[in-house]
Amino acid sequence: MKRRALHLVLGCCFGIALSASAYAADVSVDINKITPDGVGDKIGTVVISEKSGGGLQFKVDITGVTPGEHGFHVHATGDCAAQTKDGKLQAGLAAGPHYDPTSSKSHKGPTGQGHKGDLPFLTATDKGINVVVSAPHLTLADVSGRALMIHEGGDNYTDHPENGGGKGRIACGVVPKS
């Protein structure tokens, strides 16, 4: 009987430890300016947290971007380097396309049923970007080791024009692998 009680207590403790580990610590991502010449200076951070009801929260604190709307995405590869496309170096191209684990090839926004890389667009003031946005379809495992990308223009979350109308890649950071 004592042995059974001990196993029950140990089992409960193990279960509590597992459930506590399900709520991982916040993940901080350094965001750097990017150009066709490569990765530049740090311009801010994004802190990623799991939400208690599911999904992720992104606390964005960035300076040095032009005022206006900016597309914000998770890209497939954790690399912010420039690469050549059509004979021309392009900023952040090594990050690959938007994160699309189901190969939907569909751009439907952060709450839609398209690829998972869409995040809410960011609006910069003359002081930068300081906002919290949510992504209900993502987990920390989804973003681990991937790039967070900020685009020059806004995002209409459609496929016309391509990639929701976001323009060039201007800032990037790699989420640490968990």
Residue, then its C-alpha position, 0 to 999 in steps of 0.5 A: m500500500k505504501r509503495r502504491a501511494l509513493h508511486l501515485v505521489l511520484g507520478c503526480c509530481f512528474g505530471i506537474a513538472l511536465s505541465a509546468s515545462a509546457y509553459a516555456a520561458d519567454v524567448s527574446v529575439d534581436i532584430n537587426k537592420i538588413t540590406p543587400d550588403g548583409v545584416g547590420d546593427k541591432i534595432g530592437t527586440v521581439v519577445i515571444s511568449e506562449k499565451s495561456g489559451g494557445g498561440l503566441q504573443f509577440k512584444v515588438d520594440i524596434t526603432g530605426v524604421t520608417p513610419g507607416e505599416h510594415g509586414f511582419h512574418v515568420h520565414a522558413t529559414g533561420d538566416c537573415a543574410a542577403q542572397t542573389k536572385d536574378g543576378k541581384l543581391q537582395a536583403g534577407l533572402a536567405a530566410g526563404p519564403h513565409y513559414d508554410p508547413t502544410s504547403s498551402k501557398s496561401h496568404k490569408g493573414p494571422t487568423g486565416q487558414g493559409h500559411k502559418g507565417d503571417l503575423p499582424f502587420l506593424t505600424a511604426t511612428d516616428k519613434g519606432i514600433n512598440v506593440v504587442v501582437s498575437a498569432p493564434h495558430l503558432t507555437l514556440a516549436d513552430v517558430s524555433g530556429r526560424a526568422l522573424m522578418i519585417h518588410e518595408g510596406g504593409d500587408n493586405y493578407t492576400d496573394h494579389p499582389e504576391n505576398g500581400g503587397g509587402k515590399g522589400r525585407i528591411a529587418c530580421g532576427v532569428v528565433p533561438k532554437s529551443 
